[in-house]
Amino acid sequence: MRHLGLLVVLIVVVSIVATGCQPSSHDRYRQYTYRIAIEGDGIGIQDDIDAMFLLSERPTHLSQWYFP
């Protein structure tokens, strides 16, 4: 009986420690929003670089309104 009580106490202590180590839902949401913002910034920077190279290499291919 003593071993069973010790086992139950051990399981409870381990479960309490394990739940304290996991991030809260607010922390996960904040990390998610940071990741989305960083990915959006990266895509925007890449689009700006692509547009800069396209405009500098072929200015005559911009639009038919400027160069019919």
C-alpha positions in Angstrom: 0.0 0.0 0.0 2.9 2.3 0.8 4.4 1.7 -2.7 1.1 2.5 -4.4 0.8 5.8 -2.5 4.3 6.8 -3.4 3.6 6.0 -7.0 0.5 8.2 -7.0 2.4 11.1 -5.4 5.2 10.7 -8.0 2.7 10.7 -10.9 1.0 13.9 -9.5 4.4 15.7 -9.0 5.5 14.8 -12.5 2.3 16.0 -14.0 2.4 19.3 -12.1 6.0 19.9 -13.3 5.1 18.9 -16.9 2.2 21.3 -17.1 4.4 24.2 -15.8 6.9 23.7 -18.6 4.5 24.1 -21.5 4.0 27.6 -22.9 0.6 29.2 -22.3 -1.8 29.7 -25.2 -1.1 33.5 -25.1 2.6 32.8 -25.6 1.9 30.4 -28.5 -0.4 33.0 -30.1 2.2 35.7 -29.8 4.9 33.5 -31.3 2.5 32.7 -34.2 1.7 36.3 -34.9 5.5 37.2 -34.8 6.2 34.3 -37.2 3.4 35.5 -39.6 4.7 39.1 -39.4 8.3 38.0 -40.1 7.2 35.9 -43.0 5.2 38.7 -44.5 8.2 41.1 -44.1 10.4 38.6 -45.9 8.0 38.2 -48.8 7.6 41.9 -49.1 11.4 42.4 -49.1 11.8 39.7 -51.8 9.0 41.3 -53.9 10.8 44.7 -53.6 14.1 43.2 -54.7 12.4 41.4 -57.6 10.7 44.5 -58.7 13.9 46.5 -58.5 15.7 44.1 -60.7 12.9 43.9 -63.2 12.6 47.6 -63.5 16.3 48.2 -63.8 16.9 45.5 -66.4 14.0 46.1 -68.8 12.4 49.6 -68.5 10.7 49.3 -71.9 8.6 46.3 -70.7 6.9 48.2 -67.9 3.5 48.8 -69.5 1.9 49.3 -72.8 0.5 52.6 -71.6 4.0 54.2 -71.4 5.6 52.4 -74.4 2.9 51.5 -77.0 
